[in-house]
Amino acid sequence: MKNVLKRVVNARLFLFVLLLLLPALLPAQTGKVFDNLSMTSKILNGERKYAVYLPPDYETSQRSYPVLYLLHGGGDDQTGWVQFGEVLHIADKAIREGIATPMIIVMPDANTGRRGYSNDVLNKWRYEDFFFQELMPYVEKQYRIKGEKRYRAVAGLSMGGQGTYLYALHHPELFSSACPLSAGTGPRSIEDLKNRLERYASEPVGDITDSQIEAYYKDQSVLALVEAIPADTLKSVRWYIDCGDDDFLYEGNSLMHIALRKKEVPHEYRVRDGAHNWTYWRDSLPDVLKFVSDAFHQH
């Protein structure tokens, strides 16, 4: 009888220990990344590629998710955050550890045709119009994405950081959070814009009128936009600005921080040890995911 009781106790103890260890023995559920997807754009007259990260429970649930639009920098494409930014590993880890809520991450290509996230000065190349009028409606219908402002955020690095500033400033009604990383801030003056157009514009500057240049400056200068937009509108977006102490774009982001402070707009401003590179941005991404999740959560 004692042997029988002992075997029962041992069996129950084994079962109890097995149940405790089972989560560790099972392979961790992971998200999925698809980095060579495409859609047709009438505005840009062709196929446009994008990548998407789907959270670990996407295929096993029926619920809808918040979305983060994550913009790459100059020279990269939709695969930048996948290949160099390790978005799959970092997002999975942040979700698993409870730092971030499960979300869909959309990474569009802004390197094909012409580089950048904006319309050009003559409105012949309309990437920003494509983003808001075609890409966003397409992916938010294609995937189970919550369509309210509260559940939508934008972030990006360098050129994508400038896109982040501009998209959130042009459409504060669409984004709950904006996280520019090592971001460009656009022209500082009309003369600065003219110099940039002479170097990079596809049309001769002589073909562009002064009124077009002035209007484009007001539309593309992050600091000019902050100056012109009412403080209450700026406050409707949660801002997270991050730029390394050795980054060549430090000045514009410092001035953005000062401009927001002067208008008493709450924001997070980070200056960490680092330069304009992927080591810095990979370290930034978990904090970005945590920051945008704070808006996605119910408090």
C-alpha positions as CSV (number, residue, x, y, z in Angstrom):
1,M,0.0,0.0,0.0
2,K,2.8,2.4,0.9
3,N,4.5,1.6,-2.5
4,V,1.3,2.4,-4.3
5,L,0.9,5.7,-2.5
6,K,4.5,6.5,-3.1
7,R,4.1,5.9,-6.9
8,V,0.9,8.1,-6.9
9,V,2.7,10.9,-5.1
10,N,5.7,10.6,-7.4
11,A,3.5,10.6,-10.5
12,R,1.6,13.7,-9.3
13,L,4.9,15.4,-8.5
14,F,6.3,14.6,-11.9
15,L,3.1,15.9,-13.6
16,F,3.3,19.1,-11.6
17,V,6.9,19.7,-12.5
18,L,6.1,18.9,-16.2
19,L,3.3,21.5,-16.2
20,L,5.7,24.1,-14.8
21,L,8.4,23.4,-17.4
22,L,6.0,22.9,-20.3
23,P,6.1,26.6,-21.5
24,A,9.9,26.5,-21.5
25,L,10.0,23.1,-23.4
26,L,7.7,24.3,-26.2
27,P,9.1,26.3,-29.0
28,A,8.3,30.0,-28.6
29,Q,5.6,31.3,-31.0
30,T,7.0,33.8,-33.4
31,G,5.7,36.4,-35.7
32,K,6.1,36.4,-39.5
33,V,7.7,38.9,-41.9
34,F,6.9,39.2,-45.6
35,D,9.3,41.6,-47.3
36,N,8.6,41.3,-51.0
37,L,4.9,42.1,-51.2
38,S,3.5,44.6,-53.7
39,M,0.5,46.6,-54.7
40,T,-0.5,48.6,-57.7
41,S,-0.3,52.4,-57.5
42,K,-2.2,54.6,-60.0
43,I,-0.7,57.7,-58.4
44,L,2.9,56.5,-59.0
45,N,2.0,54.6,-62.1
46,G,3.4,51.2,-61.2
47,E,3.9,48.4,-58.6
48,R,5.0,49.5,-55.2
49,K,6.7,47.1,-52.8
50,Y,6.2,46.9,-49.0
51,A,7.1,44.6,-46.1
52,V,4.8,43.6,-43.2
53,Y,5.4,42.1,-39.8
54,L,2.5,40.1,-38.4
55,P,2.5,39.4,-34.6
56,P,2.9,35.8,-33.2
57,D,-0.9,35.3,-32.6
58,Y,-2.1,36.8,-35.9
59,E,-2.9,33.5,-37.6
60,T,-4.5,31.9,-34.5
61,S,-6.8,34.8,-33.6
62,Q,-9.6,36.7,-35.3
63,R,-9.0,40.0,-33.6
64,S,-7.8,43.3,-35.2
65,Y,-4.5,44.9,-34.3
66,P,-3.0,48.3,-34.0
67,V,-0.5,49.3,-36.7
68,L,2.9,51.0,-36.8
69,Y,4.1,52.4,-40.1
70,L,7.9,52.0,-39.9
71,L,9.8,54.0,-42.5
72,H,13.3,53.2,-43.8
73,G,16.2,55.6,-44.5
74,G,17.8,56.8,-47.7
75,G,19.6,54.0,-49.6
76,D,17.4,51.3,-48.1
77,D,14.1,49.9,-49.2
78,Q,11.2,48.0,-47.6
79,T,13.7,45.3,-46.5
80,G,15.9,47.7,-44.5
81,W,14.1,47.3,-41.1
82,V,13.8,43.5,-41.8
83,Q,17.4,42.8,-42.8
84,F,19.4,45.4,-40.8
85,G,16.9,46.5,-38.2
86,E,16.0,42.9,-37.1
87,V,12.4,43.9,-36.7
88,L,11.2,40.3,-36.4
89,H,13.5,39.4,-33.5
90,I,13.1,42.7,-31.7
91,A,9.3,42.9,-32.1
92,D,8.8,39.3,-31.1
93,K,11.0,39.8,-28.0
94,A,9.2,43.0,-27.0
95,I,5.8,41.3,-27.3
96,R,6.9,38.2,-25.5
97,E,8.3,40.2,-22.6
98,G,5.2,42.4,-22.3
99,I,7.1,45.6,-23.4
100,A,4.9,46.0,-26.5
101,T,1.4,45.0,-27.4
102,P,0.9,42.8,-30.4
103,M,0.8,45.0,-33.5
104,I,1.2,44.9,-37.3
105,I,4.2,46.7,-38.6
106,V,4.0,48.0,-42.2
107,M,7.3,49.0,-44.0
108,P,6.8,50.7,-47.4
109,D,9.4,51.1,-50.1
110,A,10.4,54.8,-50.7
111,N,13.5,54.1,-52.8
112,T,12.0,53.2,-56.2
113,G,11.5,55.8,-58.9
114,R,12.5,58.7,-56.8
115,R,13.8,58.5,-53.2
116,G,11.8,60.0,-50.4
117,Y,8.4,60.2,-48.7
118,S,7.2,63.5,-50.1
119,N,5.5,64.9,-53.2
120,D,8.0,66.8,-55.3
121,V,7.9,70.6,-55.7
122,L,5.9,70.5,-58.9
123,N,3.6,67.7,-57.7
124,K,4.6,65.4,-60.5
125,W,5.9,62.6,-58.2
126,R,3.3,62.2,-55.4
127,Y,4.7,59.7,-52.9
128,E,2.9,61.3,-49.9
129,D,-0.4,61.2,-51.8
130,F,0.3,57.5,-52.6
131,F,1.0,56.8,-49.0
132,F,-2.3,58.3,-47.6
133,Q,-4.6,57.7,-50.5
134,E,-3.5,54.2,-51.7
135,L,-1.1,52.4,-49.4
136,M,-2.8,53.1,-46.1
137,P,-6.3,52.2,-47.3
138,Y,-4.9,49.1,-49.0
139,V,-3.0,47.5,-46.1
140,E,-5.7,48.5,-43.6
141,K,-8.2,46.5,-45.7
142,Q,-5.8,43.7,-46.5
143,Y,-4.9,43.0,-42.9
144,R,-6.9,43.0,-39.7
145,I,-5.9,46.6,-38.7
146,K,-7.8,48.8,-36.4
147,G,-8.6,52.0,-38.3
148,E,-8.8,54.6,-35.6
149,K,-6.2,57.3,-34.9
150,R,-5.5,55.8,-31.4
151,Y,-4.4,52.5,-32.9
152,R,-2.1,54.0,-35.6
153,A,1.5,55.2,-35.2
154,V,4.4,56.2,-37.4
155,A,8.1,55.9,-36.9
156,G,11.3,56.0,-39.0
157,L,15.0,56.6,-39.3
158,S,16.9,59.4,-41.1
159,M,15.0,60.0,-44.3
160,G,12.2,58.0,-42.8
161,G,12.5,60.1,-39.6
162,Q,11.8,63.2,-41.7
163,G,8.9,61.3,-43.3
164,T,7.7,60.6,-39.8
165,Y,7.8,64.3,-38.8
166,L,6.0,65.4,-42.0
167,Y,3.3,62.7,-42.0
168,A,2.4,63.4,-38.3
169,L,2.5,67.2,-38.9
170,H,0.5,67.0,-42.1
171,H,-2.0,64.5,-40.7
172,P,-2.1,64.7,-36.9
173,E,-5.7,63.5,-37.0
174,L,-4.4,60.1,-38.2
175,F,-1.6,59.2,-35.8
176,S,-1.6,58.7,-32.0
177,S,2.2,58.6,-31.8
178,A,5.2,59.7,-34.0
179,C,8.8,58.5,-33.4
180,P,11.4,60.2,-35.6
181,L,14.8,58.6,-35.1
182,S,18.0,60.4,-36.2
183,A,15.7,62.4,-38.4
184,G,16.1,64.9,-41.2
185,T,14.1,68.0,-40.5
186,G,14.0,69.5,-44.0
187,P,15.1,72.9,-45.2
188,R,16.0,75.6,-42.7
189,S,15.2,78.5,-45.0
190,I,14.0,79.2,-48.5
191,E,17.6,79.7,-49.6
192,D,18.5,76.3,-48.2
193,L,15.6,74.8,-50.1
194,K,16.8,76.4,-53.4
195,N,20.2,74.9,-52.8
196,R,18.7,71.5,-52.2
197,L,16.6,71.7,-55.3
198,E,19.6,72.7,-57.4
199,R,21.4,69.6,-56.2
200,Y,18.6,67.0,-56.2
201,A,15.5,68.2,-58.1
202,S,14.7,66.5,-61.4
203,E,13.5,69.8,-62.9
204,P,15.7,72.9,-63.4
205,V,15.2,75.3,-60.6
206,G,14.5,78.0,-63.2
207,D,11.3,76.2,-64.1
208,I,10.0,76.5,-60.5
209,T,8.4,79.8,-59.5
210,D,9.2,81.7,-56.3
211,S,5.6,81.1,-55.1
212,Q,6.0,77.3,-55.6
213,I,9.3,77.3,-53.7
214,E,7.8,79.3,-50.8
215,A,4.8,77.0,-50.6
216,Y,7.1,73.9,-50.8
217,Y,9.3,75.3,-48.0
218,K,6.3,75.8,-45.7
219,D,5.1,72.3,-46.5
220,Q,8.5,70.5,-46.1
221,S,10.3,72.4,-43.3
222,V,9.6,70.6,-40.1
223,L,10.5,73.6,-38.0
224,A,8.3,75.9,-40.1
225,L,5.4,73.5,-39.7
226,V,5.8,73.4,-35.9
227,E,5.8,77.2,-35.9
228,A,2.6,77.4,-37.9
229,I,0.6,74.6,-36.4
230,P,-1.5,75.5,-33.2
231,A,-0.1,74.0,-30.0
232,D,-3.3,72.1,-29.3
233,T,-3.0,70.3,-32.6
234,L,0.6,69.4,-31.9
235,K,-0.4,68.1,-28.5
236,S,-2.8,65.6,-30.2
237,V,0.2,63.5,-31.2
238,R,2.5,61.8,-28.8
239,W,6.1,62.6,-29.8
240,Y,9.2,60.6,-29.2
241,I,12.4,62.1,-30.7
242,D,15.7,60.2,-30.5
243,C,19.0,61.3,-32.0
244,G,22.6,60.2,-31.1
245,D,25.1,62.6,-29.6
246,D,27.5,61.9,-32.5
247,D,24.8,62.1,-35.2
248,F,25.3,64.7,-38.0
249,L,21.6,65.5,-37.8
250,Y,21.7,66.5,-34.1
251,E,21.1,70.2,-34.7
252,G,17.7,69.9,-36.4
253,N,16.4,67.5,-33.8
254,S,17.7,69.7,-31.0
255,L,15.9,72.7,-32.5
256,M,12.7,70.6,-32.8
257,H,12.9,69.8,-29.1
258,I,13.3,73.5,-28.3
259,A,10.4,74.5,-30.6
260,L,8.1,72.0,-28.9
261,R,9.2,73.1,-25.5
262,K,8.5,76.8,-26.4
263,K,5.0,75.8,-27.4
264,E,4.6,73.7,-24.3
265,V,4.0,70.5,-26.3
266,P,4.7,67.4,-24.2
267,H,7.2,65.1,-25.9
268,E,10.0,62.6,-25.1
269,Y,13.5,63.7,-26.3
270,R,16.4,61.2,-26.2
271,V,20.1,61.9,-26.8
272,R,22.0,58.6,-26.3
273,D,25.6,57.7,-27.0
274,G,25.8,56.8,-30.7
275,A,26.0,57.9,-34.3
276,H,23.9,57.6,-37.5
277,N,24.0,53.8,-37.9
278,W,22.0,50.6,-37.4
279,T,23.5,49.8,-34.1
280,Y,21.8,52.9,-32.7
281,W,18.5,52.3,-34.5
282,R,18.3,48.6,-33.4
283,D,18.7,49.9,-29.8
284,S,16.0,52.5,-30.4
285,L,13.3,50.1,-31.7
286,P,12.3,48.4,-28.4
287,D,11.7,51.8,-26.9
288,V,9.7,52.9,-29.9
289,L,7.5,49.8,-29.6
290,K,7.0,50.4,-25.9
291,F,6.1,54.1,-26.5
292,V,3.6,53.5,-29.3
293,S,2.1,50.6,-27.2
294,D,1.3,53.0,-24.4
295,A,-1.2,54.8,-26.7
296,F,-2.6,51.5,-28.0
297,H,-3.3,50.2,-24.5
298,Q,-6.4,51.0,-22.4
299,H,-5.4,52.9,-19.3
